């Protein structure tokens, strides 16, 4: 029988069973690299404990070795198409929803090589979390933090560029806002630049770009006007004009951002939020929704959010990665930006959906849904309280590839399927915007012939991150 609460999709979900699909590539290439990197991170901590012992070192070393063994076993199981097993009771949230659904699948679908990709990938990260949550000394350890930090540090050129642009926009708010209702106004142009920077900030998704070098990341983060005009050509569905028309009807409203990656992408989320609050009459409050556990390598945890802002006030933070030292003017721009954001947090203009000191795996009900295996089509039934909170927002922005996959159920929809049709029961419940660079097979809302043309011109267009879709759906008022 179908798992309770799951929207019945008219098309199959992506699965490693399709050998030409990205799910199979994930199983045989991406996930083993992710797991190997975690083993390396834990091993490095163990080495430090061995070299510089303290009162808890021996116990933590024993636990660390067990974690390494468990991760190595999971990697072996993946490679040998073993069955997925229930997640053990570790005291953290969202265990039973995985185990309950797992029990509904027939044995032949319950293996790493046959399980639907959305469930299996979410399950992998929740099961990883259980290895750390079940310990005494590793409960608050984020095995991905160093990767997130290194990538953030490598982004100084783009960060300084955007910081100066944002600070300049704040100084020129009065000029920007003149005649903003006119087509092609200065405020509209500035909005399109800021939101495109936020869209392409997703290019630094570490769970997908695990081997990317820093110089390659910096190329992906080009944010000049000429670069943005060029990048706009690769937005295969572009609802930004509709979004702008809608925003102009909002006054002193609220925007929610369902966050994706930490580091540079989070920085671009904050830039967009700053622009909306500081430079437009449309938005007064922005609520940011982080993840409850280390998730898909680079996703934002509550700590990542506050740390990202505080790091901008540290004059030495980017020093080890910047090709040239940051100038006093650069540092002053970062300081002004971060100070303004901290004031916004203090005043409530910026808010986290959960307390900033939330422990890993202990999120409030509002923060739990984002690390379940559920597609967002199931939100009305399985998390009505979360939906009720989102309905208080004038615009909910879903960032990144996984959030897009969950919006459309990660299914093999025909590419011309209307976006609202793919949203299923979520359609019309909230006003939402999906900003997604394509890094997985599923995609909807394209015009006739687009997919066929790209299949010939750029066969990897669904997964390369070089193309994007910007999809908007408005709430139905009764």
C-alpha positions in Angstrom: 0.0 0.0 0.0 1.3 3.5 -0.7 3.0 5.3 2.2 0.4 7.6 4.0 0.7 11.2 2.9 2.5 10.6 -0.3 1.1 12.4 -3.3 0.6 9.8 -6.1 2.8 10.9 -8.9 1.7 10.1 -12.5 5.3 9.4 -13.5 8.1 7.3 -11.8 10.6 9.0 -9.6 14.2 9.1 -10.7 16.1 6.0 -9.6 19.6 4.4 -10.1 17.8 1.7 -12.0 18.0 4.1 -15.0 21.7 3.7 -15.8 21.9 6.8 -18.0 20.3 9.0 -15.3 22.1 11.2 -12.8 20.8 9.0 -9.9 23.0 6.2 -11.1 26.0 8.5 -11.4 25.3 9.6 -7.8 25.2 6.1 -6.5 28.5 4.9 -8.2 30.5 8.2 -8.2 29.2 11.1 -6.1 28.1 9.4 -2.9 31.3 7.3 -2.4 33.3 10.5 -2.7 31.1 12.2 -0.1 31.5 9.3 2.3 35.2 9.1 1.7 35.5 12.8 2.5 33.7 12.3 5.8 36.0 9.4 6.8 38.9 11.7 6.0 37.5 14.5 8.2 36.9 12.2 11.2 40.3 10.6 10.7 41.9 14.1 10.9 40.1 14.8 14.1 41.2 11.5 15.5 44.8 12.3 14.5 44.6 15.6 16.4 43.2 13.8 19.5 46.0 11.3 19.4 48.7 14.0 19.0 47.1 16.4 21.6 45.2 14.3 24.1 42.9 15.5 26.8 40.7 13.9 29.4 38.1 12.9 26.8 40.4 12.0 24.0 40.4 8.2 24.4 36.6 7.9 24.6 36.2 10.3 21.6 38.9 8.3 19.6 37.0 5.1 20.2 33.7 6.7 19.0 35.5 8.2 16.0 36.9 4.8 14.9 33.4 3.3 15.2 31.9 6.1 13.0 34.6 5.5 10.4 33.7 1.8 10.4 30.0 2.5 10.1 30.5 4.9 7.2 32.9 2.4 5.5 30.3 -0.3 5.8 27.6 1.9 4.2 30.0 2.7 1.3 30.5 -1.0 0.9 26.8 -1.7 1.0 26.2 0.9 -1.8 28.8 -0.7 -4.0 27.2 -4.2 -3.5 23.5 -3.1 -3.9 22.7 -4.1 -0.3 19.3 -3.6 1.2 18.6 -0.3 3.1 18.1 -1.0 6.8 16.0 0.9 9.4 17.7 3.8 11.1 18.5 3.0 14.7 17.1 5.0 17.6 19.6 7.8 18.1 17.4 10.3 19.9 17.2 12.7 16.9 14.2 13.9 14.9 12.9 12.4 11.7 13.8 8.8 12.3 10.4 7.1 12.2 9.3 8.8 9.0 12.2 7.2 7.2 11.6 3.8 8.8 7.9 3.8 8.3 8.2 4.5 4.6 11.0 2.0 4.2 8.7 -0.8 5.5 6.2 -0.1 2.7 8.5 -1.0 -0.2 8.9 -4.5 -1.6 12.3 -6.1 -1.0 13.4 -5.6 -4.7 12.9 -1.8 -4.4 14.6 -1.5 -1.0 18.2 -1.7 -2.3 20.7 1.1 -3.0 20.5 0.4 -6.7 16.7 0.2 -7.0 15.3 2.6 -4.4 14.0 5.9 -5.7 16.7 8.5 -5.6 14.9 11.1 -3.5 14.3 8.7 -0.7 17.7 7.1 -0.9 19.7 10.3 -0.9 17.8 11.8 2.0 18.0 8.5 3.9 21.8 8.5 3.4 22.3 11.8 5.1 19.8 10.9 7.9 21.6 7.6 8.5 25.0 9.4 8.5 23.6 11.7 11.2 22.6 8.7 13.3 26.3 7.6 13.5 27.2 10.9 15.1 24.0 11.4 17.1 24.5 8.0 18.8 27.8 9.1 20.4 28.6 11.1 23.5 31.4 13.2 22.0 30.5 13.7 18.4 26.8 14.8 18.7 27.5 18.4 17.7 30.1 17.6 15.0 29.4 18.7 11.5 31.6 16.6 9.2 31.1 19.1 6.4 31.9 22.3 8.1 35.6 22.5 7.0 34.5 22.1 3.4 31.9 24.8 3.7 34.4 27.1 5.4 37.1 26.6 2.8 34.7 27.3 -0.1 33.5 30.4 1.6 37.0 31.6 2.1 37.8 31.0 -1.6 34.9 33.3 -2.7 36.4 36.6 -1.5 36.5 38.2 -4.9 32.8 37.7 -5.6 31.9 38.5 -2.0 33.7 41.8 -2.0 32.2 42.7 -5.3 28.7 42.1 -4.1 29.3 43.7 -0.8 30.3 47.0 -2.5 27.4 46.8 -4.9 24.9 46.2 -2.1 26.3 49.0 0.1 26.2 51.4 -2.9 22.6 50.4 -3.5 21.7 51.2 0.1 23.2 54.6 -0.3 21.3 55.2 -3.5 17.9 53.8 -2.3 16.1 57.1 -2.8 17.3 57.3 -6.4 16.6 53.6 -7.1 13.1 53.9 -5.8 12.0 56.8 -8.0 9.4 55.7 -10.5 9.9 52.1 -9.6 6.5 51.2 -11.1 7.7 52.2 -14.6 8.8 49.4 -16.9 12.6 49.1 -16.9 13.0 51.3 -13.8 16.4 51.4 -11.9 14.9 49.4 -9.1 13.7 46.7 -11.4 17.2 46.5 -13.1 18.9 46.3 -9.6 16.4 43.6 -8.5 17.1 41.5 -11.6 20.9 41.8 -10.9 20.6 40.8 -7.3 18.3 37.9 -7.8 20.4 36.5 -10.7 23.4 36.7 -8.4 21.4 34.7 -5.9 20.3 32.2 -8.6 23.8 31.5 -9.8 25.2 31.4 -6.3 23.9 27.9 -6.3 26.8 27.0 -8.6 28.9 26.2 -5.5 26.8 23.2 -4.3 29.5 21.0 -2.7 27.5 17.8 -2.7 27.5 18.0 -6.5 30.8 19.7 -7.2 33.0 17.7 -4.9 36.1 17.9 -7.1 35.8 21.5 -8.2 38.9 23.6 -7.7 38.8 27.0 -6.2 39.7 28.8 -9.4 36.8 27.0 -11.1 34.4 28.1 -8.4 35.5 31.7 -8.8 34.7 31.5 -12.5 31.2 30.3 -11.8 30.7 33.2 -9.4 31.2 36.0 -12.0 28.6 38.6 -11.0 29.4 41.6 -13.2 26.6 43.0 -15.4 28.1 41.6 -18.6 28.4 38.2 -17.0 24.8 38.4 -15.8 23.4 39.3 -19.2 25.3 36.3 -20.6 24.1 34.0 -17.8 20.5 35.1 -18.4 20.6 33.4 -21.8 20.9 30.1 -19.9 17.7 30.5 -17.9 15.5 28.0 -19.7 12.3 29.1 -17.9 12.4 32.7 -16.6 9.5 33.9 -14.5 11.4 36.9 -13.1 9.2 39.4 -14.9 6.1 37.8 -13.2 7.9 37.9 -9.8 8.7 41.6 -10.2 5.1 42.4 -11.2 3.9 40.5 -8.2 6.4 42.2 -5.8 5.2 45.6 -6.8 1.8 44.7 -5.3 3.3 43.9 -1.9 3.9 46.6 0.8 6.0 46.0 4.0 5.6 42.3 3.4 7.4 39.1 4.5 9.7 36.9 2.4 10.8 33.4 3.5 13.9 31.7 2.0 14.1 28.0 2.2 17.9 27.9 2.3 20.2 25.6 0.3 24.0 25.9 0.5 26.1 27.6 3.1 29.1 29.8 2.2 28.8 31.9 -1.0 25.2 30.9 -1.8 24.1 31.9 1.7 25.9 35.1 1.2 24.0 35.8 -2.0 20.7 34.9 -0.1 21.6 37.5 2.5 22.5 40.0 -0.3 19.0 39.5 -1.9 17.3 39.8 1.5 19.3 43.0 2.3 18.2 44.5 -1.1 14.6 43.6 -0.5 14.5 45.1 3.0 16.9 48.0 2.5 16.1 49.2 -1.0 12.5 48.4 -1.8 9.1 49.3 -0.2 7.9 45.7 -0.7 9.5 43.8 2.1 10.0 44.5 5.8 11.0 41.0 7.1 12.9 38.0 5.7 12.7 34.7 7.5 15.5 32.2 6.7 14.9 28.4 7.1 18.1 26.3 7.7 18.4 22.5 8.1 18.3 20.5 11.3 21.2 18.2 10.6 24.3 18.2 8.4 22.6 17.8 5.0 23.7 17.2 1.4 27.2 18.3 2.3 26.8 22.1 2.0 23.4 23.0 3.3 23.0 25.7 5.9 22.8 24.8 9.6 21.8 27.5 12.2 25.4 27.8 13.2 26.5 28.3 9.6 24.1 31.3 9.3 25.5 33.3 12.2 29.1 32.3 11.5 28.8 33.5 7.9 27.9 37.0 9.0 30.4 37.1 11.9 33.2 35.9 9.5 32.8 39.1 7.4 33.9 41.1 10.5 37.2 39.1 10.8 39.8 41.0 8.8 42.0 37.9 8.5 39.2 35.5 7.4 39.9 35.6 3.7 43.6 36.2 3.9 44.8 32.6 3.3 42.7 32.2 0.1 42.7 35.7 -1.5 44.9 36.0 -4.5 45.8 39.5 -3.4 45.2 40.9 0.2 42.0 42.6 0.8 42.4 46.4 0.8 41.2 48.6 3.8 38.3 49.7 1.5 37.4 46.0 0.9 37.4 45.2 4.6 35.4 48.3 5.4 32.8 47.3 2.9 32.5 43.8 4.4 32.3 45.3 7.9 29.5 47.7 6.9 27.6 44.9 5.3 27.9 42.5 8.3 27.1 45.2 10.8 23.9 46.1 9.0 22.9 42.4 8.9 23.5 42.0 12.6 21.3 45.1 13.2 18.6 43.5 11.1 18.9 40.3 13.2 18.6 42.3 16.4 15.6 44.3 15.1 13.8 41.3 13.6 14.0 42.4 10.0 16.1 39.2 9.5 15.0 36.1 11.4 16.0 32.5 11.6 13.0 30.1 11.6 14.6 28.2 14.5 16.7 29.6 17.4 20.3 30.2 16.4 21.6 27.9 19.1 19.5 25.0 18.1 21.4 21.7 18.7 21.9 19.4 15.7 19.0 17.0 15.3 16.8 18.8 17.9 14.9 21.3 15.7 11.5 22.7 16.7 8.5 21.4 14.6 9.0 24.3 12.2 12.5 23.1 11.4 11.9 19.4 11.1 10.2 19.1 7.7 13.2 20.2 5.6 15.3 17.1 6.5 12.6 14.5 6.0 12.4 12.4 2.8 9.1 14.0 1.8 8.5 15.8 -1.4 6.9 19.2 -0.9 3.8 18.0 -2.6 3.2 16.2 0.7 3.6 19.4 2.8 -0.2 20.1 3.1 -0.8 16.6 4.6 2.3 15.7 6.5 3.4 19.1 7.9 0.3 21.3 8.0 1.8 23.5 10.8 4.8 24.3 8.6 2.5 25.1 5.7 0.4 27.4 8.0 3.6 29.3 8.9 4.6 29.7 5.2 1.1 31.0 4.4 2.0 34.0 6.6 4.6 34.9 4.0 4.0 37.0 0.9 6.7 35.1 -1.0 8.5 31.8 -0.2 11.7 31.4 -2.2 13.0 27.8 -2.6 16.7 27.7 -3.3 18.7 25.2 -5.2 18.4 21.8 -6.8 17.2 19.6 -4.0 14.4 21.9 -3.1 13.4 21.9 -6.8 13.5 18.1 -6.9 11.2 18.0 -3.9 8.8 20.6 -5.3 8.2 18.4 -8.3 8.6 15.1 -6.6 11.9 14.2 -8.4 9.8 12.5 -11.1 10.3 12.0 -14.8 7.7 14.5 -15.9 7.7 15.5 -19.5 9.7 18.7 -19.7 6.7 20.7 -21.0 4.6 19.8 -18.0 3.3 23.1 -16.4 5.1 23.9 -13.2 1.9 24.2 -11.2 0.7 20.8 -12.3 4.0 19.3 -11.0 3.5 21.0 -7.7 0.4 18.8 -7.1 -1.4 19.6 -3.8 1.0 22.5 -2.9 0.0 24.5 -6.0 -1.9 27.6 -5.0 -1.4 27.2 -1.2 1.5 29.7 -1.1 3.1 32.2 -3.4 6.4 30.6 -4.2 9.5 31.1 -6.3 12.0 28.4 -7.2 15.6 29.5 -8.0 17.3 26.4 -9.4 20.5 25.7 -11.4 20.0 22.4 -13.1 21.9 19.6 -11.4 19.5 16.7 -11.7 17.4 15.1 -14.4 13.9 16.2 -13.5 12.7 19.5 -15.0 9.3 21.0 -15.9 7.8 24.1 -17.4 9.9 24.3 -20.6 8.6 25.4 -24.0 8.2 22.8 -26.7 11.4 21.8 -28.4 13.8 23.2 -25.8 14.8 19.9 -24.3 15.2 18.3 -27.7 17.5 21.2 -28.8 19.6 21.0 -25.7 19.9 17.2 -25.9 21.8 17.8 -29.2 23.7 21.0 -28.3 24.6 20.3 -24.6 23.7 16.7 -23.7 24.5 17.3 -20.0 22.2 20.3 -19.7 20.1 18.7 -17.1 22.9 18.2 -14.6 25.8 20.5 -15.5 24.8 23.6 -13.4 25.2 25.8 -16.5 21.5 26.1 -17.1 18.7 27.2 -14.8 15.0 27.5 -14.3 13.2 30.3 -12.4 9.7 29.1 -11.6 6.9 31.1 -10.0 3.5 30.1 -8.7 1.0 32.5 -7.1 -1.2 31.7 -4.1 -4.9 31.3 -5.0 -7.0 33.7 -3.0 -10.5 32.6 -1.9 
